[in-house]
Amino acid sequence: MSIFEKAKAKAEELLGRAEELYGESHGDAAATVAGEAHVLEAEAEEERERRSGGDEAPAAS
């Protein structure tokens, strides 16, 4: 996972958390659910990248 992909996933997660909190504080169920979806999507992307990157063995010198 490149630094840009990590940053994008983290930004997506933070956006989702902000949207979720907004929805909770304003009683907006749609915003709450959308925020949860953003968070879960970002966490799933990070996990996918972690698993795919963990399968690669470092080159021996």
C-alpha positions in Angstrom: 0.0 0.0 0.0 1.6 3.2 -1.1 1.6 6.3 1.2 -1.0 7.9 -1.0 -3.4 4.9 -0.7 -2.9 4.9 3.1 -3.6 8.6 3.2 -6.7 8.2 1.0 -8.0 5.4 3.2 -7.4 7.4 6.4 -9.1 10.5 5.0 -12.1 8.3 3.9 -12.3 6.9 7.4 -12.1 10.4 9.1 -14.8 11.7 6.7 -17.0 8.8 7.6 -16.5 9.4 11.3 -17.3 13.1 10.9 -20.4 12.3 8.9 -21.5 9.7 11.4 -21.1 12.2 14.3 -23.0 14.8 12.5 -25.8 12.4 11.9 -25.9 11.4 15.5 -25.9 15.0 16.8 -28.6 16.2 14.4 -30.8 13.1 14.5 -30.1 12.5 10.8 -30.2 8.7 10.4 -29.2 8.8 6.8 -26.0 10.7 7.6 -25.3 8.4 10.4 -25.6 5.3 8.2 -23.6 6.9 5.4 -20.9 7.8 7.8 -20.8 4.2 9.1 -20.6 3.0 5.5 -17.6 5.3 4.8 -15.8 4.0 7.9 -16.4 0.4 7.1 -15.3 0.8 3.5 -12.1 2.5 4.5 -11.3 -0.1 7.1 -12.0 -2.9 4.6 -9.7 -1.3 2.1 -6.9 -1.0 4.7 -7.4 -4.6 5.7 -7.3 -5.8 2.0 -4.1 -3.8 1.4 -2.6 -5.1 4.6 -3.4 -8.7 3.7 -2.1 -8.4 0.1 1.0 -6.6 1.2 1.7 -9.1 4.0 1.9 -12.0 1.4 5.0 -10.5 -0.2 8.2 -11.6 1.3 11.0 -9.1 1.4 13.9 -9.6 -0.9 16.9 -11.3 0.7 20.3 -9.6 0.3 
